[in-house]
Amino acid sequence: MKKVNYAKTNIELFVIYKVKEKRQEIGYSQSELADLMNLSNGFIGKIESPNHSAKYNLNHLNKIAKIFKCSLKDFFPNKPFE
């Protein structure tokens, strides 16, 4: 059986961490955020797990920025990763 590599890139991990940090700062649980985004209950947990391939896309991030009342820029680094 072939082992699947779920490694996320540095930029993906950065964005995931920034969303998680903001989510916790506001006080939303993973399932509350998923509910506000009309996603399955475990979806945010899968994204935040290093052992799963799920990640945010731009539409997710746009919706999260609306929910958190912040800028999309809040989720991205100031400079590109090497």
N, C-alpha and C positions, 0 to 999 in steps of 0.2 A: 504494500500500500504506500502510495506516494505521500510524503509529508508536505502540507501546504504551508507556505511562508506568509505569515500575516504581518510582517514587519511594516510599520508605518514610517513614512519619511519624516525628517526633522520638521519640515514646514507643517505637515499634518499633525504631528504631535504638539507643536507650538499652538496651533489653532485649537485643538482639542483641549489643551491645558487652559488656554485663555477663556474658552467658553465655560469650562468646569469652574474655574476661579470666579468668574462673574456670576454663574449660577449659584454657587455657594454663598457668595457675598450678598446676593439678593435674598437667599433663603429658600430657593426652590430645590425640591428633591429631583432625582433623575426622572421619576415617573410623573411628577407634576409638569416638568418641562415637556416631556413626551406628550402628555395630554394636551397642553397648550398648543403644541405643534401638530396635533392630530396624527401622531405616530404611535406605533405599538408600545406597550408599557415598558418593555426591556430594551428598546432601541438605543436610548442614551447610554445605558449601561454597556451595551455592546461597543458603542463608539469609544467610551472611556476605558475599555478593557484593552490592554496591550496584546491579548491573546485572540482578538477578533479583528476581522478585516473591515468592519463597518467604519465609516467616517462621514463627516459632514460634507455636503456639496454646497455650492453657492446659494441655492434656493433655501436650504436649511439655515445657512448663516444669515441670510436676509430676513427670514422669519424670526430668528432668535434676536437679531438686532431690534426688530419691531417690538418683540415681547419685552426685552430688557430696556427699551427706550434708549438705545445707544447707537453709536456709529459702527458700521461694518469694519472700519479701520481699527476699532478696539480689539479685534481678534487677530490682527496681522502684525508681524514684526516691522520695525522701522526700516530695516535693511534686509535685502535678500540673503538667504542661506547660500553657502558655498556648495 
